[in-house]
Amino acid sequence: MRLENTVTNPANDSRCMAASIGNIDVEEIFGRYYRPLCLYALHYLRVIEDAEDVVQDCVTDFLERAEDNALVVTDVKPYLFMMVRNRCLDLLRRESRFDHSLQADEMEELSDESDLEEGSFIEARMWTAIDSLPERCREAFLMSKRDGMKYEEIAEELGISINTVRNQISKALKTLKEGCHRVYMFFFG
């Protein structure tokens, strides 16, 4: 979505709602968009601290502008994603981290915004689901899938049997699969 379709002058469009603090739930904005925006910024910056800084700056700027009634937004999500993308590109240019050797077709692949946005939301939902697993189950699952450890290594490190590791990982996969199925059925069922 292009910026001019997202942000408008309130004098020109009576259908727009003013994005003021009275109309925006700050906790909802932060809770709903922070993690996906960080993952989205990470695709550009490749450094988590930089991605978090950019997202925090963007959300803060957005909320400050909304509080001053200086901003009218018809849809918060594309506005925030565009804001983060622009800040990331600015940072890359400023720090000369922008890869000028990319060809035009490679640049188009990187700039498919809707895929990156959707991927960020899916990844955020996945991590939220992983975070909601019971502690031991989550530990065993992450040690196996994220860290690439073998069941024997996990059992030794956690002080549990290999069979317990298998059960914990199986439980995690089943829980995550059920959660994904519920999300799928909500949207497509």
Secondary structure, 3 states (H helix, E strand, C coil): CCHHHHECCCCCCCCCCECCCCCCCHHHHHHHHHHHHHHHHHHHHCCHHHHHHHHHHHHHHHHHHHHCCCCEECCHHHHHHHHHHHHHHHHHHHCCCCCCCCCHHHHHHHCCHHHHHHHHHHHHHHHHHHHCCCHHHHHHHHHHHCCCCCHHHHHHHHCCCHHHHHHHHHHHHHHHHHHHHHHHHHHHC
